[in-house]
Amino acid sequence: MKNITQERTMNKMKFRRIFLVVMDSLGVGEALDANNYQDQGANTLGHIKEKYDLFVPNLQKLGFLNTLNMDENPNVEAYYTIARPTNPGKDTLTGHYELMGVRNLVPFKQFTENGFPRELLDQIENITQRRVIGNKNANGLDIINELGERQLEYGFLILYTSNGSNLCIAAHEDVIPVAKLYEYATKIRQITLTEELKVGRVIARVFTGKPGNFKFTNEKCEYAVKPPTKSIFNLLSERGFSVISIGKIADVFDGEGITKKIKAKDNSEAINKLTDIMGKNFTGLCVCNLNDFDQEYGHKRDLEGYAKAIEEFDVEIPMIINKLDMDDLLILTADHGCDPTFPGNGHTRENVPVLIFGRNLKEPKKLDILDSMADIGATITQNFDTMQPLIGTGFLDKLK
């Protein structure tokens, strides 16, 4: 039921529904402070395009490739620009926080170099009454195939960190029931909230199969820290607007401000869920994360796979646009980079693309570079006439 404040807002807001799609890790060139992260020269999209004959005609109509050099495109059908990251760090929470108007002043802890301290492992072993094995930075699929047989035989708990501020635990479904593994993760979350141990997310992963052929199931749960301040999700939902998350968005924000959570196991399912929601009647924001770009290709440094995933998304663009009503807005962006040509397997500190399409926008063109990714969130709250987030400058007046 609409409240009186929402009724008044609806009479003057420009867009009734805004769809924000986060192309996870699809950065478009090194950020101004990339040298602070040893990421000089990083360019996820640029290097993919350089080494692969990328065919993205539908995204290019929106100015996608023009974001690489910020050159003019007279035939563009959307507003396009890039946004600069300002939150410290280059992990999932850092990027999504900034997009949604949340400032975090101190980067979340990472343990990718030497693993987690022995004191924490002792606590976890005491809590779970299981020996911990692993304790290193690793790709999830690699480590379950390395240690899964021991876990299956002895009931150990696989623990690792995966290219960022996270602590992951994994177990075979026949050894540790899913509910019990989630219980472990909940307890581990509670003991990793101190400043010395505060990782952004604790992640529980379930796998199945036999030695030599282990694979993750769709059973996965993330326990993120609560955002330190209100995000645009809170600002919208507190005023009675819908805030719908597709993919990992709700987990990243620990559910704060989300009115409807929709799970998606991969890009394809996320896009299907997005188009389903576009057929529903609501007023507010829908945020969809496409995580395969990052998880399946960026971290694995699979350039060809990343390129093909972008092309697959490109094919879906006409269907997504056709689902838009006249008073809808579509925004495509990213949260950080993950350059598949860079050493290692971690994220890269990059600017992100910003593509904005609406059927009633008559003057699509290149916009000035956004000083912060938070400008996107501030523009969304401007549209719904809510309080502004603590960071970000809206540019709703530029969309004509």
C-alpha positions as CSV (number, residue, x, y, z in Angstrom):
1,M,0.0,0.0,0.0
2,K,1.4,3.4,-1.0
3,N,1.9,5.9,1.8
4,I,1.1,9.7,1.4
5,T,4.7,10.6,0.9
6,Q,5.1,8.0,-1.8
7,E,2.0,9.2,-3.6
8,R,3.4,12.8,-3.7
9,T,6.7,11.5,-5.0
10,M,5.1,9.5,-7.7
11,N,3.5,12.6,-9.1
12,K,6.8,14.2,-9.8
13,M,9.4,11.4,-10.3
14,K,10.8,11.0,-13.7
15,F,11.0,7.2,-13.7
16,R,8.6,4.7,-12.0
17,R,11.0,1.8,-12.1
18,I,14.8,1.8,-12.4
19,F,16.7,-1.4,-13.3
20,L,20.4,-1.4,-12.3
21,V,22.5,-4.2,-13.8
22,V,26.0,-4.7,-12.3
23,M,28.2,-6.5,-14.8
24,D,30.5,-7.8,-12.0
25,S,34.2,-6.9,-12.6
26,L,33.8,-5.5,-16.1
27,G,36.1,-2.5,-15.6
28,V,37.2,-0.2,-18.3
29,G,40.6,1.0,-17.4
30,E,42.9,1.8,-14.5
31,A,41.6,4.1,-11.8
32,L,43.4,7.3,-10.9
33,D,44.9,5.6,-7.8
34,A,45.6,2.2,-9.5
35,N,49.3,2.5,-8.6
36,N,48.3,2.3,-4.9
37,Y,47.0,-1.2,-5.7
38,Q,49.8,-2.3,-8.1
39,D,47.2,-2.2,-10.9
40,Q,48.8,0.3,-13.3
41,G,47.6,-0.6,-16.9
42,A,44.7,-2.7,-15.8
43,N,41.8,-2.6,-18.3
44,T,39.4,-5.6,-18.2
45,L,37.3,-4.7,-21.2
46,G,40.2,-3.1,-23.1
47,H,42.4,-6.1,-22.9
48,I,39.6,-8.5,-23.8
49,K,38.8,-6.4,-26.9
50,E,42.5,-6.2,-27.8
51,K,43.0,-10.0,-27.7
52,Y,39.6,-11.2,-28.8
53,D,37.4,-10.1,-31.8
54,L,34.6,-9.0,-29.5
55,F,31.2,-8.7,-31.2
56,V,28.7,-6.7,-29.1
57,P,26.5,-4.7,-31.5
58,N,23.7,-4.2,-29.0
59,L,25.9,-3.0,-26.2
60,Q,27.7,-0.8,-28.6
61,K,24.4,0.9,-29.5
62,L,24.5,2.0,-25.8
63,G,28.1,3.3,-26.1
64,F,29.7,0.4,-24.4
65,L,33.0,0.4,-26.2
66,N,33.2,4.2,-26.3
67,T,33.7,4.1,-22.5
68,L,37.2,2.8,-23.1
69,N,38.5,6.1,-24.5
70,M,35.5,8.3,-23.8
71,D,35.2,9.1,-27.5
72,E,32.2,10.6,-29.1
73,N,29.5,8.3,-30.7
74,P,27.0,10.3,-32.7
75,N,24.8,7.2,-33.3
76,V,24.5,6.2,-29.6
77,E,21.1,5.3,-28.2
78,A,22.0,5.8,-24.5
79,Y,23.9,8.1,-22.3
80,Y,27.3,6.8,-21.5
81,T,30.3,7.6,-19.4
82,I,32.6,6.1,-16.8
83,A,32.6,6.4,-13.0
84,R,35.7,6.5,-10.8
85,P,36.0,4.4,-7.6
86,T,36.6,6.3,-4.4
87,N,36.1,3.8,-1.6
88,P,39.3,2.2,-0.5
89,G,39.8,-1.4,-1.8
90,K,38.7,-3.3,-4.8
91,D,36.5,-6.1,-3.5
92,T,32.8,-6.9,-3.9
93,L,31.6,-5.0,-0.8
94,T,33.7,-1.9,-1.5
95,G,32.4,-1.5,-5.1
96,H,28.7,-2.3,-4.3
97,Y,28.8,-0.1,-1.2
98,E,30.0,2.8,-3.3
99,L,27.4,2.2,-6.0
100,M,24.7,2.3,-3.3
101,G,26.0,5.4,-1.5
102,V,27.8,3.8,1.4
103,R,31.3,5.0,2.4
104,N,33.7,2.6,4.0
105,L,36.8,4.4,5.2
106,V,39.0,1.4,5.9
107,P,39.4,-1.5,3.4
108,F,38.2,-4.9,4.7
109,K,40.8,-7.3,5.8
110,Q,42.3,-9.7,3.3
111,F,44.3,-12.9,4.1
112,T,45.4,-13.8,0.6
113,E,49.2,-13.8,1.3
114,N,49.6,-16.0,4.3
115,G,46.2,-17.4,5.1
116,F,44.3,-16.8,8.4
117,P,46.1,-16.6,11.7
118,R,46.5,-19.8,13.8
119,E,44.5,-18.2,16.7
120,L,41.4,-17.9,14.4
121,L,41.8,-21.5,13.1
122,D,42.0,-22.7,16.7
123,Q,38.7,-20.9,17.4
124,I,37.0,-22.4,14.4
125,E,38.2,-25.9,15.2
126,N,36.8,-25.4,18.7
127,I,33.5,-24.2,17.4
128,T,33.0,-26.9,14.8
129,Q,34.9,-29.7,16.5
130,R,36.5,-30.4,13.2
131,R,40.0,-30.1,11.9
132,V,40.5,-27.2,9.5
133,I,42.5,-27.9,6.2
134,G,43.5,-25.6,3.4
135,N,43.9,-22.1,4.8
136,K,45.2,-20.5,1.7
137,N,44.1,-18.2,-1.2
138,A,42.6,-20.5,-3.8
139,N,39.9,-20.9,-6.5
140,G,37.0,-22.8,-4.9
141,L,36.8,-25.6,-7.5
142,D,40.6,-26.1,-7.4
143,I,40.7,-26.5,-3.6
144,I,37.8,-28.9,-3.3
145,N,39.4,-31.1,-6.0
146,E,42.7,-30.9,-4.1
147,L,41.3,-31.5,-0.6
148,G,37.9,-33.0,-1.2
149,E,39.0,-36.6,-0.8
150,R,40.5,-35.9,2.6
151,Q,37.4,-34.0,3.6
152,L,35.2,-36.9,2.5
153,E,37.2,-39.5,4.3
154,Y,38.0,-37.8,7.6
155,G,35.3,-35.1,8.0
156,F,37.7,-32.2,8.0
157,L,36.5,-28.7,7.2
158,I,38.0,-27.0,4.1
159,L,38.8,-23.4,4.7
160,Y,40.2,-20.9,2.2
161,T,40.1,-17.3,1.0
162,S,39.2,-16.6,-2.6
163,N,40.8,-13.4,-4.1
164,G,39.4,-10.8,-1.8
165,S,38.1,-10.0,1.7
166,N,36.3,-13.3,2.4
167,L,36.6,-16.5,4.4
168,C,35.2,-19.5,2.7
169,I,34.3,-22.9,4.2
170,A,33.4,-25.9,2.1
171,A,32.2,-29.4,2.8
172,H,30.8,-32.4,0.9
173,E,27.0,-32.7,1.3
174,D,27.3,-36.3,2.5
175,V,29.7,-35.4,5.3
176,I,28.4,-32.2,6.8
177,P,24.7,-31.4,6.3
178,V,23.9,-28.1,4.6
179,A,22.2,-26.7,7.7
180,K,25.1,-27.6,9.9
181,L,27.6,-25.9,7.5
182,Y,25.5,-22.8,7.5
183,E,25.5,-22.9,11.3
184,Y,29.3,-23.0,11.3
185,A,29.4,-20.1,8.9
186,T,27.1,-18.0,11.1
187,K,29.3,-18.7,14.2
188,I,32.5,-17.9,12.2
189,R,30.9,-14.6,11.1
190,Q,30.5,-13.6,14.7
191,I,34.1,-14.2,15.6
192,T,35.4,-12.3,12.5
193,L,33.9,-8.9,13.3
194,T,36.9,-7.6,15.2
195,E,39.1,-5.0,13.5
196,E,41.9,-7.5,13.2
197,L,39.8,-10.2,11.5
198,K,37.0,-8.3,9.8
199,V,36.6,-9.9,6.4
200,G,33.8,-8.6,4.2
201,R,32.1,-11.9,3.8
202,V,32.0,-15.4,5.3
203,I,30.9,-17.9,2.6
204,A,29.6,-21.4,3.0
205,R,29.9,-23.7,-0.1
206,V,28.5,-27.2,-0.5
207,F,30.0,-29.7,-2.9
208,T,29.1,-33.1,-4.2
209,G,30.6,-35.8,-6.4
210,K,33.5,-38.3,-6.1
211,P,37.3,-37.8,-6.0
212,G,38.5,-36.4,-9.3
213,N,35.0,-35.1,-10.1
214,F,33.9,-32.8,-7.3
215,K,31.6,-29.9,-8.1
216,F,29.8,-27.2,-6.1
217,T,26.0,-27.5,-5.7
218,N,23.7,-24.4,-5.9
219,E,23.7,-24.5,-2.1
220,K,25.7,-21.4,-1.1
221,C,25.2,-18.8,1.6
222,E,27.1,-15.6,2.3
223,Y,27.2,-13.7,5.6
224,A,28.4,-10.1,5.0
225,V,29.1,-7.5,7.5
226,K,26.2,-5.0,7.8
227,P,26.9,-1.7,5.9
228,P,28.2,1.0,8.3
229,T,25.6,3.5,7.1
230,K,22.3,3.4,5.3
231,S,22.4,2.6,1.6
232,I,20.0,3.8,-1.1
233,F,18.2,0.5,-0.5
234,N,17.2,1.7,3.0
235,L,16.4,5.2,1.8
236,L,14.0,3.8,-0.8
237,S,12.4,1.0,1.2
238,E,11.8,3.3,4.2
239,R,9.7,5.4,1.9
240,G,7.6,2.5,0.7
241,F,9.3,1.8,-2.6
242,S,10.2,-1.7,-3.8
243,V,13.9,-2.7,-3.6
244,I,14.3,-6.0,-5.5
245,S,17.7,-7.8,-5.6
246,I,18.7,-10.5,-8.1
247,G,21.8,-12.6,-7.5
248,K,24.2,-11.9,-4.7
249,I,23.1,-8.2,-4.0
250,A,21.0,-9.0,-0.9
251,D,23.8,-11.1,0.6
252,V,26.4,-8.3,0.0
253,F,24.2,-5.9,2.0
254,D,23.2,-8.6,4.6
255,G,19.6,-8.0,3.5
256,E,19.5,-4.4,4.6
257,G,16.8,-2.4,2.8
258,I,15.9,-5.2,0.5
259,T,12.1,-5.9,0.1
260,K,12.4,-8.9,-2.2
261,K,15.4,-11.3,-2.7
262,I,15.7,-13.5,-5.8
263,K,18.5,-16.0,-6.1
264,A,20.3,-16.8,-9.3
265,K,22.9,-19.4,-9.9
266,D,24.5,-17.8,-13.0
267,N,24.2,-15.0,-15.5
268,S,21.6,-16.8,-17.6
269,E,19.3,-17.4,-14.7
270,A,19.8,-13.8,-13.4
271,I,18.8,-12.4,-16.7
272,N,15.7,-14.6,-16.9
273,K,14.8,-13.5,-13.4
274,L,15.3,-9.9,-14.4
275,T,13.1,-10.1,-17.4
276,D,10.4,-11.9,-15.3
277,I,10.5,-9.0,-12.8
278,M,10.3,-6.5,-15.6
279,G,6.9,-7.9,-16.4
280,K,5.6,-7.2,-12.9
281,N,3.9,-4.1,-11.6
282,F,6.0,-2.3,-9.0
283,T,7.5,1.1,-8.2
284,G,11.1,1.3,-7.2
285,L,14.4,-0.2,-7.9
286,C,15.6,-3.6,-9.1
287,V,19.3,-4.4,-8.9
288,C,20.7,-7.5,-10.7
289,N,24.2,-8.8,-10.4
290,L,25.8,-10.8,-13.2
291,N,28.5,-12.6,-11.2
292,D,29.8,-15.1,-13.9
293,F,32.0,-12.4,-15.4
294,D,34.0,-12.2,-12.2
295,Q,33.7,-15.6,-10.6
296,E,33.9,-17.9,-13.6
297,Y,36.2,-15.9,-16.0
298,G,37.9,-12.9,-14.4
299,H,39.4,-14.8,-11.4
300,K,40.3,-17.8,-13.5
301,R,42.0,-15.5,-16.0
302,D,39.9,-17.0,-18.8
303,L,39.9,-14.2,-21.3
304,E,38.1,-16.1,-24.1
305,G,35.4,-17.3,-21.6
306,Y,35.0,-13.7,-20.4
307,A,34.6,-12.4,-23.9
308,K,32.0,-15.0,-24.8
309,A,30.1,-14.2,-21.7
310,I,30.0,-10.6,-22.7
311,E,28.8,-11.6,-26.2
312,E,26.1,-13.8,-24.6
313,F,24.9,-10.9,-22.5
314,D,24.9,-8.7,-25.6
315,V,22.4,-11.0,-27.3
316,E,20.0,-10.5,-24.3
317,I,20.1,-6.7,-24.5
318,P,17.2,-6.3,-27.1
319,M,14.9,-8.5,-25.0
320,I,15.7,-6.5,-21.9
321,I,15.1,-3.2,-23.7
322,N,11.9,-4.5,-25.2
323,K,10.6,-5.2,-21.6
324,L,11.1,-1.5,-20.6
325,D,8.0,0.6,-20.1
326,M,8.1,4.3,-21.2
327,D,8.7,5.4,-17.6
328,D,11.5,2.9,-16.9
329,L,15.2,3.5,-16.7
330,L,18.0,0.9,-17.4
331,I,21.5,1.5,-16.0
332,L,24.4,-0.9,-16.8
333,T,27.6,-0.6,-14.7
334,A,30.2,-2.6,-12.8
335,D,31.7,-2.7,-9.3
336,H,35.5,-3.1,-10.0
337,G,37.8,-4.8,-12.5
338,C,39.2,-8.3,-12.8
339,D,41.6,-8.0,-15.8
340,P,42.1,-11.6,-17.2
341,T,45.5,-10.6,-18.6
342,F,46.9,-9.5,-15.2
343,P,49.2,-11.7,-13.0
344,G,47.5,-13.6,-10.2
345,N,43.8,-14.1,-9.9
346,G,42.5,-11.0,-8.0
347,H,40.5,-7.9,-8.7
348,T,41.9,-4.9,-10.4
349,R,41.4,-1.2,-9.4
350,E,39.5,0.2,-12.4
351,N,36.9,2.7,-13.5
352,V,33.6,1.3,-14.4
353,P,31.3,1.9,-17.4
354,V,28.0,3.6,-17.0
355,L,25.3,3.1,-19.7
356,I,21.9,4.7,-19.2
357,F,18.9,3.9,-21.5
358,G,15.3,5.0,-21.3
359,R,12.5,5.1,-23.9
360,N,11.6,8.7,-23.1
361,L,15.2,10.0,-23.1
362,K,15.6,12.1,-26.3
363,E,19.2,13.4,-26.1
364,P,21.5,10.3,-25.6
365,K,25.1,11.3,-25.6
366,K,28.4,11.1,-23.8
367,L,28.2,12.5,-20.2
368,D,31.0,14.0,-18.2
369,I,33.1,11.5,-16.2
370,L,31.5,10.7,-12.8
371,D,33.8,11.6,-9.9
372,S,32.4,8.6,-7.9
373,M,30.5,5.4,-8.5
374,A,28.2,6.8,-5.8
375,D,26.8,9.3,-8.2
376,I,24.7,6.5,-9.7
377,G,23.0,5.8,-6.3
378,A,22.5,9.5,-5.7
379,T,20.8,9.8,-9.1
380,I,18.5,7.0,-8.2
381,T,17.5,8.6,-4.9
382,Q,17.0,11.9,-6.7
383,N,14.5,10.3,-8.9
384,F,12.4,8.9,-6.1
385,D,12.8,12.1,-4.0
386,T,14.2,10.4,-0.9
387,M,16.9,11.5,1.4
388,Q,20.3,11.6,-0.4
389,P,23.0,9.1,0.5
390,L,26.0,10.3,2.4
391,I,28.2,10.2,-0.7
392,G,27.6,10.8,-4.4
393,T,26.2,13.7,-6.5
394,G,23.1,13.0,-8.6
395,F,22.9,13.9,-12.2
396,L,19.2,13.3,-12.9
397,D,18.9,16.7,-14.5
398,K,21.4,15.6,-17.2
399,L,19.0,12.9,-18.4
400,K,16.7,14.5,-20.9
